[in-house]
């Protein structure tokens, strides 16, 4: 998933849409991985049902906060480390998702018009 250099021409719209799709798919995979990691941890350490584990993971990953109280030490430790991971993951996933769009906008603004003598 290479982006063009600022001296290269902007890719056509069709290629750009394909690029956005690839980056979106990668961001989606990261979201599924992060939710899955949280679900496994909350189900195992927090003794939550799969649905409650999904709910808790989604709320933590999006920064909304916990919905269940963790009672054991291992559950509290997992919850703390998952919250730290989620903060970084959310920002990273957002950056991956918007990277091709921001790159295209920056590329458009930095292109110099052809100079004719």
C-alpha positions in Angstrom: 0.0 0.0 0.0 2.4 2.6 -1.3 1.4 6.2 -1.8 2.8 8.3 -4.6 5.5 10.8 -4.1 4.6 14.5 -4.1 6.4 14.9 -7.5 4.4 12.1 -9.1 0.9 12.7 -10.5 -2.2 12.1 -8.5 -3.6 8.6 -9.1 -6.9 8.5 -11.1 -10.2 8.4 -9.1 -10.7 4.7 -9.7 -7.3 3.8 -8.2 -8.0 6.2 -5.3 -11.3 4.5 -4.5 -9.6 1.1 -4.6 -6.8 2.4 -2.3 -9.4 3.8 0.2 -11.1 0.4 0.1 -7.8 -1.4 0.9 -7.0 1.0 3.8 -10.6 0.7 5.1 -10.4 -3.1 5.0 -7.1 -3.0 6.9 -8.6 -0.7 9.5 -11.6 -3.0 9.7 -9.3 -6.0 10.3 -7.6 -4.0 13.1 -11.0 -3.2 14.7 -12.1 -6.9 14.5 -8.8 -8.0 16.0 -9.0 -5.4 18.8 -12.6 -6.3 19.6 -11.8 -10.0 19.5 -8.8 -9.5 21.9 -11.0 -7.6 24.3 -13.8 -10.2 24.1 -11.4 -13.0 24.9 -9.9 -11.2 27.8 -13.2 -10.0 29.3 -14.7 -13.4 28.9 -11.8 -15.2 30.5 -10.6 -12.8 33.2 -13.9 -10.9 33.9 -16.2 -13.9 33.6 -18.5 -12.0 31.4 -20.8 -13.5 28.8 -19.7 -13.2 25.2 -22.3 -10.5 24.5 -21.2 -8.5 27.6 -17.6 -9.0 26.6 -18.3 -7.6 23.2 -20.2 -4.7 24.7 -17.4 -3.9 27.1 -14.7 -4.2 24.5 -16.6 -2.0 22.1 -17.2 0.7 24.7 -13.5 0.6 25.9 -12.1 0.6 22.3 -14.2 3.7 21.3 -13.3 5.6 24.5 -16.8 5.5 26.0 -15.6 3.8 29.2 -16.3 0.6 31.1 -19.8 -0.7 31.6 -19.1 -3.5 34.0 -17.1 -3.5 37.2 -14.1 -5.9 37.3 -13.8 -7.6 40.7 -10.7 -9.8 40.6 -7.2 -8.6 40.4 -6.5 -10.4 37.0 -9.7 -8.8 35.5 -8.6 -5.4 36.7 -5.2 -5.8 35.3 -6.5 -7.0 32.0 -9.0 -4.2 31.9 -6.3 -1.6 32.6 -3.9 -2.9 29.9 -6.8 -3.3 27.4 -7.8 0.3 28.0 -4.2 1.5 27.4 -4.0 -0.7 24.2 -7.4 0.6 23.1 -6.3 4.3 23.3 -3.4 3.7 21.0 -5.3 1.3 18.8 -8.2 3.7 18.3 -5.8 6.5 17.2 -3.8 4.2 15.0 -6.9 2.7 13.3 -8.3 6.2 12.7 -4.9 7.3 11.1 -4.9 4.2 8.8 -8.5 4.8 7.7 -7.9 8.5 6.9 -4.3 8.2 5.5 -5.2 7.9 1.8 -7.8 10.8 2.0 -5.4 13.1 3.8 -2.6 12.1 1.5 -4.7 12.9 -1.6 -5.7 16.3 -0.2 -2.1 17.2 0.7 -1.0 16.0 -2.7 -3.5 18.2 -4.5 -2.4 21.3 -2.5 1.3 20.7 -3.2 1.2 20.2 -6.9 2.6 23.0 -8.9 0.9 24.0 -12.2 2.8 23.3 -15.4 4.9 26.3 -16.3 4.7 27.3 -19.9 7.2 29.8 -21.4 
